[in-house]
Amino acid sequence: MNYGPQFVMTIDYDSQIPNPPPARVPKIVVTCRAFPETLAALRAHGEVLANDSDAPWSASRLLEACRDADAVLAFMPDSVDRSFLDACPRLRIVACALKGYDNFDVAACAERGVWLTIVPDLLTEPTAELTLGLMIGLGRSVRAGDALVRGGDFQGWRPVLYGRSIDGSRIGVLGGGAVGRAIARKLSGFGCETLVHDREAAAALPANARWATLHEAVRTVDFLVVALPLTPATHHLVDATMIARTRRGTLLVNPGRGSVVDERAGADALADGQLGGYAADVFELEDWALPERPRGIDARLLADTRRTLFTPHIGSAVEAVRRQIEMDAATNIVEALRGERPHGAIGR
């Protein structure tokens, strides 16, 4: 039977069903100048907005950049608190390219379900290495010697700039964490006795070092090294009272956190001779989470070029190490964007 012409109906299903919206590309903010390979690794997982300047962004510029960000790769000059998190509702992770996180509100991140990650291990050895450099430089008057040679009056050896050696000295280290123990270990090659004080640490120390009470570690040493994180308990721990308990002429070295030392008290102690010298890689002005922090370094410390030695927070500033630190922080971001627990997570 012939039913007449045959018609075949075709349905364009693509035209009948709306296309789903494209998946949102994660936005990743990098707050300070980073290595190209760090940025390349992040760009494989999202849109990257990076600060390409050596200078940190202002608080307002940082907030503007992060309002719609999913992830932030943060550095030492940054600070994250509750108000910052409230203004950045999409934020899933703050990945810090650092070890000391006192400028970041751990509890606030945890309450909002934002991962906070750090890089705990890579900074230890270079920071300990720089500490020994500061100790030697301060004890042997390296800065004053350099100035003497450059000043144009150097005519050869003279009986000047006699200093202090690590060899044969007694060293006190406040802080028995990773950095404190690394300092003690590196001092094992010198003929010195190292006393380490920590209220909690109980890990093994090298043969040249032993655990000590706070009294012994402060009162009986030639060099006092501060290797402590900044917490409410350690803020201005090394103050006028503690410095007065040191042996007169003690050399104080701070590679840890600026505000563990009261810099004004340190300047006073240098002026009256209680301290024989002060060296630091960290300063109170850097501790942004403290609203009462000084905005500059005490002018008396800067003016005393003979008995002070300062470096601009370069404890981890070894290029190979910094590359590793940034990549480790970037890996934390990638893990969080994948829905995984970042390996460097704290507080959750």
Secondary structure, DSSP 8 states (H G I E B T S, - for coil): ----S-------HHHHS---------EEEE-S---HHHHHHHHTSSEEEE--SSS---HHHHHHHHTT-SEEEE-TT--B-HHHHHT-TT--EEEESSS--TTB-HHHHHHTT-EEE---STTHHHHHHHHHHHHHHHHTTHHHHHHHHHTT---S--S------STT-EEEEE--SHHHHHHHHHGGGSS-EEEEE-SS------TTEEE--HHHHHHT-SEEEE-----TTTTT-B-HHHHHTS-TTEEEEE-S-GGGB-HHHHHHHHHTTSEEEEEES--GGG-TT-TT--SS--HHHHH-TTTEEE-SS-TT--HHHHHHHHHHHHHHHHHHHTTS--TTEE--
